[in-house]
Amino acid sequence: MQGNLDSLVINLNKERLWVLNITLALIMFGVALGISMEDFKRLFKFSKLLLAGIISQFFLLPLVTFIFIKLVNPMSSIALGMMLLVAFWATWNIFSGIVLASYWVKQKVKE
């Protein structure tokens, strides 16, 4: 099975790619509905949280994944998939992290 993984090809025609783009747009819109300007204002008041999140997501997570790949030595396609997943997850997760951090700050300010 592992040898066949590198020969796997996914063909998306224009119709399927259009559906994928619309689906991703709807998901991103749904996530953005929960964010307000007050969330960003609170987050910039507590900028250490923002800095810690950015450093963790964009530097530490890819570094840990790279070290894990070097230690485990998976197939090149698996290693590439892991790095791509970390890159996209870090970008996506920073926005959800902003929402969660601003919620946490809101709860701390109320106390």
DSSP file (Angstrom, degrees, kcal/mol; ACC not computed):
  #  RESIDUE AA STRUCTURE BP1 BP2  ACC     N-H-->O    O-->H-N    N-H-->O    O-->H-N    TCO  KAPPA ALPHA  PHI   PSI    X-CA   Y-CA   Z-CA
    1    1 A M     >        0   0    0      0, 0.0     4,-0.9     0, 0.0     3,-0.3   0.000 360.0 360.0 360.0 -39.3    0.0    0.0    0.0
    2    2 A Q  H >>  +     0   0    0      1,-0.2     4,-0.7     2,-0.2     3,-0.6   0.872 360.0  53.2 -64.7 -36.2    2.8    2.4    0.8
    3    3 A G  H 34 S+     0   0    0      1,-0.2     3,-0.4     2,-0.2     4,-0.4   0.833 107.4  52.6 -65.9 -31.6    4.4    2.1   -2.6
    4    4 A N  H >4 S+     0   0    0     -3,-0.3     3,-0.5     1,-0.2     4,-0.3   0.667  91.8  76.1 -77.8 -16.8    1.0    3.0   -4.2
    5    5 A L  H X< S+     0   0    0     -4,-0.9     3,-1.2    -3,-0.6    -1,-0.2   0.883  91.6  52.4 -64.4 -39.2    0.6    6.1   -2.2
    6    6 A D  T 3< S+     0   0    0     -4,-0.7    -1,-0.2    -3,-0.4    -2,-0.2   0.736 106.9  53.5 -70.1 -21.2    3.1    8.1   -4.3
    7    7 A S  T <  S+     0   0    0     -3,-0.5    -1,-0.2    -4,-0.4     2,-0.2   0.439  80.6 119.6 -92.3   1.3    1.4    7.2   -7.5
    8    8 A L    <   -     0   0    0     -3,-1.2     2,-0.4    -4,-0.3    -3,-0.0  -0.481  44.0-169.3 -69.0 131.8   -2.0    8.4   -6.3
    9    9 A V        -     0   0    0     -2,-0.2     2,-0.6     2,-0.0    -2,-0.1  -0.988  12.1-157.4-126.8 132.0   -3.4   11.2   -8.5
   10   10 A I        -     0   0    0     -2,-0.4     2,-0.6     2,-0.0    -2,-0.0  -0.945  11.0-161.0-109.1 118.4   -6.4   13.4   -7.7
   11   11 A N        -     0   0    0     -2,-0.6     2,-0.6     0, 0.0    -2,-0.0  -0.883   7.5-174.5-103.1 119.2   -8.0   15.0  -10.7
   12   12 A L        -     0   0    0     -2,-0.6     2,-0.1     4,-0.0    -2,-0.0  -0.952   8.5-158.2-111.7 119.2  -10.3   18.0  -10.2
   13   13 A N     >  -     0   0    0     -2,-0.6     4,-2.4     1,-0.1     5,-0.2  -0.352  39.6 -93.2 -83.8 177.1  -12.1   19.3  -13.2
   14   14 A K  H  > S+     0   0    0      1,-0.2     4,-2.0     2,-0.2     5,-0.1   0.848 124.6  54.2 -62.4 -34.9  -13.4   22.9  -13.2
   15   15 A E  H  > S+     0   0    0      2,-0.2     4,-1.7     1,-0.2    -1,-0.2   0.930 111.8  43.2 -66.0 -44.8  -16.8   21.9  -11.9
   16   16 A R  H  > S+     0   0    0      1,-0.2     4,-2.1     2,-0.2    -2,-0.2   0.875 112.4  53.0 -69.5 -36.7  -15.4   20.1   -8.8
   17   17 A L  H  X S+     0   0    0     -4,-2.4     4,-2.4     2,-0.2    -1,-0.2   0.871 106.6  53.8 -65.7 -36.5  -12.9   22.9   -8.1
   18   18 A W  H  X S+     0   0    0     -4,-2.0     4,-2.3    -5,-0.2    -1,-0.2   0.915 108.7  48.5 -62.5 -44.2  -15.7   25.4   -8.2
   19   19 A V  H  X S+     0   0    0     -4,-1.7     4,-2.3     1,-0.2    -2,-0.2   0.898 111.1  50.9 -63.9 -40.6  -17.6   23.4   -5.6
   20   20 A L  H  X S+     0   0    0     -4,-2.1     4,-2.4     2,-0.2    -2,-0.2   0.912 110.1  49.6 -63.3 -43.2  -14.5   23.1   -3.4
   21   21 A N  H  X S+     0   0    0     -4,-2.4     4,-2.2     2,-0.2    -2,-0.2   0.908 111.6  47.9 -63.3 -42.7  -13.9   26.9   -3.6
   22   22 A I  H  X S+     0   0    0     -4,-2.3     4,-2.3     2,-0.2    -1,-0.2   0.912 111.3  51.2 -64.4 -42.2  -17.5   27.7   -2.6
   23   23 A T  H  X S+     0   0    0     -4,-2.3     4,-2.1     1,-0.2    -2,-0.2   0.925 111.3  47.1 -61.5 -45.8  -17.3   25.2    0.3
   24   24 A L  H  X S+     0   0    0     -4,-2.4     4,-2.5     1,-0.2    -1,-0.2   0.890 110.5  52.9 -63.8 -39.1  -14.1   26.7    1.6
   25   25 A A  H  X S+     0   0    0     -4,-2.2     4,-2.3     1,-0.2    -1,-0.2   0.908 109.3  49.0 -62.9 -41.7  -15.6   30.2    1.3
   26   26 A L  H  X S+     0   0    0     -4,-2.3     4,-2.2     2,-0.2    -1,-0.2   0.891 111.1  49.6 -65.6 -39.4  -18.6   29.2    3.3
   27   27 A I  H  X S+     0   0    0     -4,-2.1     4,-1.9     2,-0.2    -2,-0.2   0.931 112.3  47.2 -64.4 -45.1  -16.5   27.7    6.0
   28   28 A M  H  X S+     0   0    0     -4,-2.5     4,-2.1     1,-0.2    -2,-0.2   0.887 111.6  51.1 -64.9 -38.5  -14.3   30.8    6.3
   29   29 A F  H  X S+     0   0    0     -4,-2.3     4,-1.1     1,-0.2    -1,-0.2   0.904 108.1  52.7 -64.4 -40.9  -17.4   33.0    6.4
   30   30 A G  H  < S+     0   0    0     -4,-2.2     4,-0.4     1,-0.2     3,-0.3   0.877 109.8  47.9 -63.3 -38.3  -18.8   30.9    9.2
   31   31 A V  H >< S+     0   0    0     -4,-1.9     3,-1.2     1,-0.2    -1,-0.2   0.899 108.6  54.7 -67.7 -39.9  -15.7   31.3   11.2
   32   32 A A  H >< S+     0   0    0     -4,-2.1     3,-1.4     1,-0.2    -1,-0.2   0.711  91.0  74.6 -69.0 -20.0  -15.6   35.0   10.7
   33   33 A L  T 3< S+     0   0    0     -4,-1.1    -1,-0.2    -3,-0.3    -2,-0.2   0.793  93.0  54.4 -63.0 -26.7  -19.1   35.5   12.0
   34   34 A G  T <  S+     0   0    0     -3,-1.2     2,-0.4    -4,-0.4    -1,-0.3   0.510  91.7  88.7 -86.1  -3.8  -17.8   34.9   15.5
   35   35 A I    <   +     0   0    0     -3,-1.4     2,-0.3    -4,-0.2    64,-0.0  -0.798  52.4 178.5-100.4 134.1  -15.2   37.7   15.4
   36   36 A S     >  -     0   0    0     -2,-0.4     4,-1.1     1,-0.1     3,-0.5  -0.806  43.6-107.5-124.0 169.9  -15.9   41.3   16.3
   37   37 A M  H  > S+     0   0    0     -2,-0.3     4,-2.3     1,-0.2     5,-0.2   0.828 118.2  62.5 -65.3 -31.6  -13.8   44.4   16.5
   38   38 A E  H  > S+     0   0    0      1,-0.2     4,-2.5     2,-0.2    -1,-0.2   0.854  97.4  58.1 -62.5 -33.8  -13.9   44.3   20.2
   39   39 A D  H  > S+     0   0    0     -3,-0.5     4,-1.9     1,-0.2    -1,-0.2   0.924 108.6  44.4 -60.7 -44.7  -12.1   40.9   20.1
   40   40 A F  H  X S+     0   0    0     -4,-1.1     4,-2.2     2,-0.2    -2,-0.2   0.890 111.6  53.0 -68.2 -39.6   -9.2   42.6   18.2
   41   41 A K  H  X S+     0   0    0     -4,-2.3     4,-1.2     1,-0.2    -2,-0.2   0.927 111.2  46.2 -62.1 -45.1   -9.1   45.6   20.6
   42   42 A R  H  X S+     0   0    0     -4,-2.5     4,-1.3     1,-0.2    -1,-0.2   0.882 110.9  53.7 -63.7 -38.2   -8.9   43.3   23.6
   43   43 A L  H  < S+     0   0    0     -4,-1.9     7,-0.4     1,-0.2    -1,-0.2   0.891 106.5  50.5 -66.4 -39.2   -6.3   41.2   22.0
   44   44 A F  H >< S+     0   0    0     -4,-2.2     3,-0.6     1,-0.2    -1,-0.2   0.736 104.1  59.5 -73.8 -20.4   -4.0   44.2   21.3
   45   45 A K  H 3< S+     0   0    0     -4,-1.2     2,-0.6     1,-0.3    -1,-0.2   0.865 113.3  39.0 -68.2 -35.8   -4.4   45.3   24.9
   46   46 A F  T >X S+     0   0    0     -4,-1.3     3,-1.2    -3,-0.2     4,-0.9  -0.604  76.2 162.0-110.1  67.5   -2.9   42.0   25.9
   47   47 A S  H <>  +     0   0    0     -3,-0.6     4,-2.6    -2,-0.6     5,-0.2   0.669  61.7  73.1 -69.2 -17.3   -0.3   41.8   23.1
   48   48 A K  H 3> S+     0   0    0      1,-0.2     4,-2.5     2,-0.2    -1,-0.3   0.884  96.3  51.9 -63.5 -36.1    1.8   39.1   24.9
   49   49 A L  H <> S+     0   0    0     -3,-1.2     4,-2.3     2,-0.2    -1,-0.2   0.921 110.3  47.9 -63.7 -43.3   -0.9   36.6   24.1
   50   50 A L  H  X S+     0   0    0     -4,-0.9     4,-2.4    -7,-0.4    -2,-0.2   0.925 113.1  47.7 -63.2 -45.4   -0.9   37.5   20.5
   51   51 A L  H  X S+     0   0    0     -4,-2.6     4,-2.5     1,-0.2     5,-0.2   0.911 111.7  49.9 -64.0 -43.0    2.9   37.3   20.3
   52   52 A A  H  X S+     0   0    0     -4,-2.5     4,-2.3     1,-0.2    -1,-0.2   0.901 112.1  48.7 -62.8 -40.4    3.0   34.0   22.0
   53   53 A G  H  X S+     0   0    0     -4,-2.3     4,-2.6     2,-0.2     5,-0.2   0.904 112.0  47.7 -66.1 -41.8    0.4   32.6   19.6
   54   54 A I  H  X S+     0   0    0     -4,-2.4     4,-2.6     2,-0.2     5,-0.4   0.931 113.5  47.2 -66.2 -45.2    2.2   33.8   16.5
   55   55 A I  H  X>S+     0   0    0     -4,-2.5     5,-2.0    -5,-0.2     4,-1.7   0.924 115.5  46.3 -62.6 -43.4    5.6   32.5   17.6
   56   56 A S  I  <>S+     0   0    0     -4,-2.3     5,-2.5    -5,-0.2    -2,-0.2   0.937 118.1  40.4 -64.2 -46.9    4.0   29.1   18.6
   57   57 A Q  I  <5S+     0   0    0     -4,-2.6    -2,-0.2    -5,-0.2    -1,-0.2   0.883 124.7  32.7 -73.5 -39.3    2.0   28.7   15.4
   58   58 A F  I  <5S+     0   0    0     -4,-2.6    -1,-0.2    -5,-0.2    -3,-0.2   0.650 134.3  16.7 -97.6 -15.1    4.4   30.0   12.8
   59   59 A F  I  X5S+     0   0    0     -4,-1.7     4,-1.7    -5,-0.4    -3,-0.2   0.724 123.8  42.2-121.9 -51.6    7.8   28.9   14.3
   60   60 A L  I  ><S+     0   0    0     -5,-2.0     4,-2.9     2,-0.2     5,-0.2   0.933 113.1  50.3 -70.4 -45.5    7.6   26.3   17.0
   61   61 A L  H  ><S+     0   0    0     -5,-2.5     4,-2.3    -6,-0.2     5,-0.2   0.933 113.9  44.1 -62.1 -47.6    4.9   24.0   15.4
   62   62 A P  H  > S+     0   0    0      0, 0.0     4,-2.5     0, 0.0    -1,-0.2   0.892 114.5  51.4 -63.0 -35.9    6.7   23.8   12.0
   63   63 A L  H  X S+     0   0    0     -4,-1.7     4,-2.5     2,-0.2    -2,-0.2   0.931 110.6  47.0 -65.4 -44.8   10.1   23.3   13.8
   64   64 A V  H  X S+     0   0    0     -4,-2.9     4,-2.4     1,-0.2    -1,-0.2   0.900 113.4  49.6 -63.2 -40.3    8.7   20.5   16.0
   65   65 A T  H  X S+     0   0    0     -4,-2.3     4,-2.5    -5,-0.2    -2,-0.2   0.909 110.1  50.6 -64.9 -41.6    7.1   18.9   12.9
   66   66 A F  H  X S+     0   0    0     -4,-2.5     4,-2.3     2,-0.2    -2,-0.2   0.927 111.5  47.6 -62.0 -44.8   10.4   19.1   11.0
   67   67 A I  H  X S+     0   0    0     -4,-2.5     4,-2.1     1,-0.2    -2,-0.2   0.907 111.3  51.5 -62.7 -41.3   12.3   17.5   13.9
   68   68 A F  H  X S+     0   0    0     -4,-2.4     4,-2.8     1,-0.2     5,-0.3   0.906 109.3  50.3 -61.5 -41.9    9.6   14.7   14.1
   69   69 A I  H  X S+     0   0    0     -4,-2.5     4,-2.7     1,-0.2    -2,-0.2   0.909 110.3  50.0 -63.5 -41.6   10.0   14.1   10.3
   70   70 A K  H  < S+     0   0    0     -4,-2.3    -1,-0.2     1,-0.2    -2,-0.2   0.874 114.8  44.4 -65.0 -35.9   13.8   13.8   10.7
   71   71 A L  H  < S+     0   0    0     -4,-2.1    -2,-0.2    -5,-0.2    -1,-0.2   0.915 122.3  34.8 -74.2 -43.3   13.4   11.4   13.6
   72   72 A V  H  < S-     0   0    0     -4,-2.8    -2,-0.2    -5,-0.2    -3,-0.2   0.828  87.8-154.7 -82.7 -33.4   10.7    9.2   12.1
   73   73 A N     <  -     0   0    0     -4,-2.7    -3,-0.1    -5,-0.3    -4,-0.1   0.961  21.4-177.2  56.3  60.4   11.9    9.4    8.4
   74   74 A P        -     0   0    0      0, 0.0    -1,-0.1     0, 0.0     5,-0.0  -0.177  40.4 -66.0 -75.8 177.2    8.5    8.7    6.7
   75   75 A M     >  -     0   0    0      1,-0.1     4,-2.6     4,-0.1     3,-0.3  -0.264  51.9-111.5 -58.3 153.2    8.0    8.5    3.0
   76   76 A S  H  > S+     0   0    0      1,-0.2     4,-2.5     2,-0.2     5,-0.2   0.851 117.6  53.4 -61.7 -35.0    8.7   11.8    1.2
   77   77 A S  H  > S+     0   0    0      2,-0.2     4,-2.1     1,-0.2    -1,-0.2   0.878 110.5  47.1 -67.9 -36.5    5.0   12.2    0.3
   78   78 A I  H  > S+     0   0    0     -3,-0.3     4,-2.4     2,-0.2    -2,-0.2   0.916 112.4  49.7 -68.6 -43.1    4.0   11.7    3.9
   79   79 A A  H  X S+     0   0    0     -4,-2.6     4,-2.2     2,-0.2    -2,-0.2   0.913 111.5  48.7 -62.0 -43.1    6.6   14.2    5.1
   80   80 A L  H  X S+     0   0    0     -4,-2.5     4,-2.5     1,-0.2    -1,-0.2   0.913 110.8  51.0 -62.8 -42.5    5.5   16.7    2.5
   81   81 A G  H  X S+     0   0    0     -4,-2.1     4,-2.5     1,-0.2    -2,-0.2   0.883 108.8  51.6 -62.4 -38.7    1.9   16.2    3.6
   82   82 A M  H  X S+     0   0    0     -4,-2.4     4,-2.3     2,-0.2    -2,-0.2   0.927 111.6  46.0 -64.2 -44.5    2.8   16.7    7.2
   83   83 A M  H  X S+     0   0    0     -4,-2.2     4,-2.3     2,-0.2    -2,-0.2   0.892 113.7  48.9 -67.3 -38.7    4.6   20.0    6.5
   84   84 A L  H  X S+     0   0    0     -4,-2.5     4,-2.7     2,-0.2     5,-0.3   0.910 110.8  50.8 -65.2 -41.3    1.7   21.2    4.3
   85   85 A L  H  X S+     0   0    0     -4,-2.5     4,-2.8     1,-0.2     5,-0.2   0.916 111.3  47.7 -61.8 -43.4   -0.8   20.3    7.0
   86   86 A V  H  X S+     0   0    0     -4,-2.3     4,-2.5     2,-0.2     5,-0.2   0.909 112.2  50.2 -64.2 -41.6    1.2   22.2    9.6
   87   87 A A  H  X S+     0   0    0     -4,-2.3     4,-1.7     2,-0.2    -2,-0.2   0.940 117.5  37.9 -64.4 -47.0    1.6   25.3    7.3
   88   88 A F  H  X S+     0   0    0     -4,-2.7     4,-2.6     2,-0.2     5,-0.2   0.879 116.8  51.5 -73.0 -36.8   -2.1   25.5    6.5
   89   89 A W  H  X S+     0   0    0     -4,-2.8     4,-3.3    -5,-0.3     5,-0.2   0.895 108.7  51.6 -66.9 -38.8   -3.2   24.5   10.0
   90   90 A A  H  X S+     0   0    0     -4,-2.5     4,-1.4    -5,-0.2    -1,-0.2   0.918 112.5  45.6 -63.8 -42.1   -1.0   27.2   11.5
   91   91 A T  H  X S+     0   0    0     -4,-1.7     4,-0.7    -5,-0.2    -2,-0.2   0.927 118.7  41.4 -67.0 -44.2   -2.4   29.8    9.2
   92   92 A W  H >X S+     0   0    0     -4,-2.6     4,-1.2     1,-0.2     3,-0.7   0.906 114.1  52.7 -68.3 -41.5   -6.0   28.7    9.8
   93   93 A N  H 3X S+     0   0    0     -4,-3.3     4,-2.6     1,-0.2    -1,-0.2   0.734  95.1  67.8 -72.7 -22.8   -5.5   28.2   13.6
   94   94 A I  H 3X S+     0   0    0     -4,-1.4     4,-1.7     2,-0.2    -1,-0.2   0.884 102.2  48.1 -64.5 -35.4   -4.1   31.7   14.2
   95   95 A F  H <X S+     0   0    0     -4,-0.7     4,-1.7    -3,-0.7    -1,-0.2   0.909 113.5  45.0 -71.9 -41.2   -7.5   33.2   13.5
   96   96 A S  H  X S+     0   0    0     -4,-1.2     4,-2.4     1,-0.2    -2,-0.2   0.848 110.9  56.1 -69.1 -31.0   -9.4   30.8   15.7
   97   97 A G  H  X S+     0   0    0     -4,-2.6     4,-3.0     2,-0.2     5,-0.2   0.863 103.3  54.1 -65.4 -36.1   -6.7   31.3   18.3
   98   98 A I  H  X S+     0   0    0     -4,-1.7     4,-2.4     2,-0.2    -1,-0.2   0.920 109.8  47.5 -62.2 -43.4   -7.4   35.1   18.2
   99   99 A V  H  X S+     0   0    0     -4,-1.7     4,-1.9     2,-0.2    -2,-0.2   0.938 115.2  44.5 -64.3 -46.1  -11.0   34.4   18.8
  100  100 A L  H  X S+     0   0    0     -4,-2.4     4,-2.4     2,-0.2    -2,-0.2   0.905 114.2  49.2 -66.4 -41.1  -10.3   32.0   21.7
  101  101 A A  H  X S+     0   0    0     -4,-3.0     4,-2.7     1,-0.2    -1,-0.2   0.899 110.8  49.7 -65.8 -39.6   -7.7   34.3   23.2
  102  102 A S  H  X S+     0   0    0     -4,-2.4     4,-2.2    -5,-0.2    -1,-0.2   0.867 110.5  50.7 -68.1 -33.6  -10.0   37.3   23.1
  103  103 A Y  H  X S+     0   0    0     -4,-1.9     4,-2.0     2,-0.2    -2,-0.2   0.914 110.9  48.9 -65.4 -42.4  -12.7   35.2   24.7
  104  104 A W  H  X S+     0   0    0     -4,-2.4     4,-2.1     2,-0.2    -2,-0.2   0.912 111.7  48.8 -63.1 -43.0  -10.2   34.3   27.5
  105  105 A V  H  X S+     0   0    0     -4,-2.7     4,-2.5     1,-0.2    -1,-0.2   0.900 108.8  54.0 -63.1 -40.8   -9.2   37.9   27.9
  106  106 A K  H  X S+     0   0    0     -4,-2.2     4,-1.5     1,-0.2    -1,-0.2   0.894 109.3  48.0 -60.5 -40.3  -12.9   38.9   28.1
  107  107 A Q  H  X S+     0   0    0     -4,-2.0     4,-1.1     2,-0.2    -1,-0.2   0.884 112.0  49.3 -68.9 -38.2  -13.5   36.4   30.9
  108  108 A K  H  < S+     0   0    0     -4,-2.1    -2,-0.2     1,-0.2    -1,-0.2   0.873 108.9  52.5 -67.7 -37.9  -10.4   37.6   32.8
  109  109 A V  H  < S+     0   0    0     -4,-2.5    -1,-0.2     1,-0.2    -2,-0.2   0.858 106.8  53.6 -66.8 -34.9  -11.5   41.2   32.5
  110  110 A K  H  <        0   0    0     -4,-1.5    -1,-0.2     1,-0.2    -2,-0.2   0.816 360.0 360.0 -68.1 -30.9  -14.9   40.4   33.9
  111  111 A E     <        0   0    0     -4,-1.1    -1,-0.2    -3,-0.1    -2,-0.2   0.483 360.0 360.0 -74.3 360.0  -13.4   38.7   37.0
